[in-house]
Amino acid sequence: MLQKGPAKKVTIYVNEDTQYHLQPLYEAILTYLMHKGVAGATASRAAAGFGPHQVMHTTKTEFLTEHLPMRIEFVESEEKVNALIPSLYDMVTDGLIEVQDTTIVKSVMQEHAVEAKRPHQKQQGKGKLLRIYMGEKDTWNGEALYDAIVKQLRMMDISGATVYRGILGYGFTGQTHKQGFLHLSHDLPVMVSVIESAEKLNEAMETIENMMKDGLIVMSDVEFIRLVHSPAPLEPPDAT
């Protein structure tokens, strides 16, 4: 753990698409720092920026977003920073490395109790897979339809539901909905997926159908295995 007092702050600027041994350079730097025992490091992705090439990179244009700047920051002792800099210098062939004097005012790491591994319960059987397809802009009583459906399923004691947001798709009308910087869409495809017993889903079907104007509902037979951790044992009451 870092000690209170003088230290060094290192900031590394690289492009998001710069590669190092078949992986993004910023990921390779973070991995290297973690393996060297650095107390902590953060990688941040900028919304816009330019470098010595005098080219503006921004999320507003799909072509220019490929080279957005990444910033990696960490704070360590001067001794450790001096040991790390040579390797970081070799890794960063196109970018900027900055080292600043800083002062650690407070460094605290809470200890987390290691929870004993509890056995899990295994539930297995036959059920139904329900998939509900709709548009992202579909609504129900003023809120997003997929959000309203999940809330209804939860109130009906359905064990779980997952919402998937598509990046490309088309429906009955044949109109393509695509996510992208040059092709903005406010009606991307959304799917709600649920696995439950046939009895519970049959009860939920009527409610869901009444909430939908356009969309598709698909029901399939499945076999499921559900693993549930056993509850933690209760501590005995204090006898004092």
C-alpha positions as CSV (number, residue, x, y, z in Angstrom):
1,M,0.0,0.0,0.0
2,L,1.2,3.5,-0.8
3,Q,2.6,5.4,2.1
4,K,1.7,9.0,3.1
5,G,4.2,11.5,1.7
6,P,6.1,12.4,-1.5
7,A,5.3,10.3,-4.6
8,K,5.3,10.4,-8.4
9,K,2.2,10.7,-10.6
10,V,2.6,9.2,-14.1
11,T,0.3,10.0,-17.0
12,I,0.6,8.2,-20.3
13,Y,-1.2,9.4,-23.5
14,V,-1.7,6.9,-26.4
15,N,-4.2,6.3,-29.1
16,E,-7.0,3.9,-28.5
17,D,-6.2,1.8,-31.6
18,T,-2.4,1.6,-31.0
19,Q,-1.5,-2.1,-30.8
20,Y,1.2,-3.8,-28.7
21,H,1.8,-7.5,-29.3
22,L,-1.7,-8.1,-30.9
23,Q,-3.6,-6.3,-28.1
24,P,-4.4,-2.6,-27.4
25,L,-1.4,-0.8,-26.0
26,Y,-3.4,0.8,-23.1
27,E,-4.5,-2.7,-22.0
28,A,-0.9,-4.0,-22.3
29,I,0.3,-1.1,-20.1
30,L,-2.4,-1.8,-17.4
31,T,-1.5,-5.5,-17.4
32,Y,2.2,-4.6,-17.1
33,L,1.6,-2.2,-14.2
34,M,-0.6,-4.7,-12.4
35,H,2.0,-7.5,-12.7
36,K,4.6,-5.1,-11.3
37,G,2.6,-4.5,-8.2
38,V,1.5,-0.9,-8.9
39,A,-1.0,0.1,-6.3
40,G,-3.6,1.1,-8.9
41,A,-4.0,2.5,-12.4
42,T,-6.8,4.0,-14.4
43,A,-7.4,4.2,-18.2
44,S,-9.7,7.0,-19.4
45,R,-11.1,7.4,-23.0
46,A,-11.4,10.9,-24.2
47,A,-14.3,12.4,-26.1
48,A,-12.1,14.4,-28.4
49,G,-8.5,15.4,-28.8
50,F,-5.5,16.1,-31.1
51,G,-1.8,15.5,-31.0
52,P,1.4,16.5,-32.8
53,H,-0.1,15.4,-36.1
54,Q,-2.6,18.2,-35.8
55,V,-5.6,16.0,-36.6
56,M,-8.8,16.4,-34.5
57,H,-10.2,13.0,-33.3
58,T,-13.8,13.1,-32.1
59,T,-16.7,10.8,-31.5
60,K,-18.8,12.9,-33.8
61,T,-17.3,11.3,-36.9
62,E,-17.0,7.6,-37.3
63,F,-13.7,7.7,-39.2
64,L,-12.0,10.0,-36.7
65,T,-13.1,8.0,-33.7
66,E,-10.7,5.2,-34.5
67,H,-7.7,7.2,-33.0
68,L,-9.3,8.7,-29.9
69,P,-6.7,9.5,-27.1
70,M,-6.5,7.2,-24.1
71,R,-5.0,8.4,-20.8
72,I,-3.4,6.0,-18.3
73,E,-2.7,7.4,-14.8
74,F,-1.1,5.9,-11.7
75,V,0.6,7.1,-8.5
76,E,3.6,5.3,-7.0
77,S,6.8,5.8,-5.1
78,E,9.7,7.5,-6.8
79,E,11.7,4.3,-6.5
80,K,9.1,2.2,-8.2
81,V,8.4,4.8,-10.9
82,N,12.1,4.9,-11.8
83,A,12.1,1.1,-12.2
84,L,9.0,1.1,-14.4
85,I,9.9,4.0,-16.8
86,P,12.4,2.2,-19.0
87,S,9.9,-0.5,-19.9
88,L,7.1,2.0,-20.4
89,Y,9.4,4.1,-22.6
90,D,10.0,1.0,-24.9
91,M,6.2,0.2,-25.0
92,V,5.1,3.7,-25.9
93,T,6.5,4.3,-29.4
94,D,3.8,6.9,-30.4
95,G,2.4,8.9,-27.5
96,L,3.5,10.9,-24.4
97,I,4.7,10.0,-20.9
98,E,4.5,12.6,-18.2
99,V,5.9,12.3,-14.7
100,Q,4.9,14.8,-12.0
101,D,5.9,15.3,-8.3
102,T,2.9,14.8,-6.0
103,T,2.1,14.2,-2.4
104,I,0.0,11.4,-1.0
105,V,-2.2,12.9,1.7
106,K,-4.1,9.8,2.6
107,S,-3.9,6.2,1.6
108,V,-6.4,3.7,3.1
109,M,-7.4,0.3,2.1
110,Q,-10.2,-1.4,3.9
111,E,-9.8,-5.0,4.7
112,H,-12.5,-7.2,3.4
113,A,-13.3,-10.4,5.2
114,V,-12.9,-13.5,3.0
115,E,-16.3,-15.1,2.8
116,A,-16.2,-18.9,3.3
117,K,-17.3,-20.7,0.1
118,R,-20.8,-21.9,0.6
119,P,-22.3,-24.9,-1.2
120,H,-24.8,-24.1,-3.9
121,Q,-28.2,-25.7,-4.6
122,K,-28.9,-27.1,-8.0
123,Q,-32.3,-26.9,-9.6
124,Q,-32.9,-28.7,-12.8
125,G,-36.0,-29.3,-14.9
126,K,-38.0,-28.4,-18.0
127,G,-39.3,-24.9,-18.6
128,K,-40.1,-22.3,-21.2
129,L,-37.9,-19.6,-22.9
130,L,-39.8,-16.5,-23.6
131,R,-38.4,-13.9,-25.9
132,I,-40.1,-10.6,-26.5
133,Y,-39.0,-8.4,-29.5
134,M,-39.8,-4.7,-29.7
135,G,-38.4,-1.3,-30.7
136,E,-36.3,0.8,-28.3
137,K,-38.7,3.8,-28.6
138,D,-41.9,1.7,-27.8
139,T,-43.5,3.0,-24.6
140,W,-46.1,2.0,-22.1
141,N,-47.8,4.6,-19.9
142,G,-45.0,7.1,-20.5
143,E,-42.0,4.8,-19.9
144,A,-39.9,2.5,-22.1
145,L,-41.9,-0.6,-22.9
146,Y,-39.0,-3.0,-22.1
147,D,-38.6,-1.3,-18.7
148,A,-42.3,-1.6,-18.0
149,I,-42.3,-5.3,-19.0
150,V,-39.4,-6.1,-16.7
151,K,-41.2,-4.4,-13.8
152,Q,-44.4,-6.3,-14.5
153,L,-42.5,-9.6,-14.7
154,R,-40.9,-8.8,-11.4
155,M,-44.2,-8.1,-9.7
156,M,-45.5,-11.4,-11.0
157,D,-42.7,-13.3,-9.2
158,I,-40.9,-14.3,-12.4
159,S,-37.4,-15.4,-11.3
160,G,-35.4,-13.3,-13.8
161,A,-35.4,-11.3,-17.0
162,T,-32.6,-9.9,-19.2
163,V,-32.9,-7.0,-21.7
164,Y,-30.7,-7.1,-24.8
165,R,-30.2,-4.0,-27.0
166,G,-29.4,-4.7,-30.6
167,I,-26.9,-2.8,-32.8
168,L,-28.6,-3.7,-36.1
169,G,-31.9,-5.2,-37.2
170,Y,-35.1,-4.8,-39.1
171,G,-38.6,-5.9,-38.5
172,F,-41.9,-6.5,-40.3
173,T,-41.8,-3.1,-42.1
174,G,-38.4,-3.9,-43.6
175,Q,-36.9,-0.7,-42.3
176,T,-33.3,-1.2,-41.1
177,H,-32.3,0.2,-37.7
178,K,-28.6,0.6,-37.1
179,Q,-26.4,2.1,-34.4
180,G,-23.5,4.1,-35.6
181,F,-22.0,7.6,-35.7
182,L,-23.1,8.3,-39.3
183,H,-26.4,6.3,-39.1
184,L,-28.1,7.3,-35.9
185,S,-31.2,5.4,-34.9
186,H,-33.5,6.1,-32.0
187,D,-35.5,2.8,-32.5
188,L,-32.9,0.0,-32.2
189,P,-34.2,-3.5,-31.6
190,V,-34.7,-4.7,-28.0
191,M,-35.3,-8.2,-26.8
192,V,-36.4,-9.3,-23.3
193,S,-35.5,-12.8,-22.5
194,V,-37.1,-14.9,-19.7
195,I,-36.7,-18.5,-18.6
196,E,-39.4,-19.8,-16.2
197,S,-41.9,-22.5,-15.7
198,A,-44.7,-22.8,-18.3
199,E,-47.3,-22.2,-15.7
200,K,-45.9,-18.8,-14.6
201,L,-45.2,-17.6,-18.2
202,N,-48.6,-18.5,-19.4
203,E,-50.0,-16.3,-16.6
204,A,-47.7,-13.5,-17.7
205,M,-48.5,-13.7,-21.4
206,E,-51.8,-11.9,-21.3
207,T,-50.4,-9.0,-19.4
208,I,-47.4,-8.7,-21.9
209,E,-49.6,-8.9,-24.9
210,N,-51.9,-6.1,-23.7
211,M,-48.8,-3.9,-23.2
212,M,-47.5,-4.3,-26.8
213,K,-48.7,-2.6,-30.0
214,D,-46.0,-3.9,-32.4
215,G,-43.5,-6.6,-31.8
216,L,-43.0,-10.4,-31.6
217,I,-43.3,-12.9,-28.8
218,V,-41.6,-16.3,-29.1
219,M,-41.9,-19.2,-26.7
220,S,-39.6,-22.3,-26.8
221,D,-39.2,-25.4,-24.7
222,V,-35.9,-25.6,-22.7
223,E,-34.2,-27.6,-20.1
224,F,-32.6,-25.5,-17.4
225,I,-30.0,-25.9,-14.7
226,R,-30.1,-23.2,-12.0
227,L,-27.4,-22.8,-9.4
228,V,-28.2,-20.9,-6.3
229,H,-25.8,-20.3,-3.4
230,S,-27.1,-21.5,-0.1
231,P,-27.8,-18.7,2.4
232,A,-25.1,-17.7,4.8
233,P,-25.5,-19.4,8.2
234,L,-27.1,-17.2,10.9
235,E,-24.8,-16.2,13.8
236,P,-25.9,-17.5,17.2
237,P,-27.5,-14.9,19.4
238,D,-25.3,-13.2,22.0
239,A,-25.7,-15.0,25.2
240,T,-24.3,-12.1,27.3
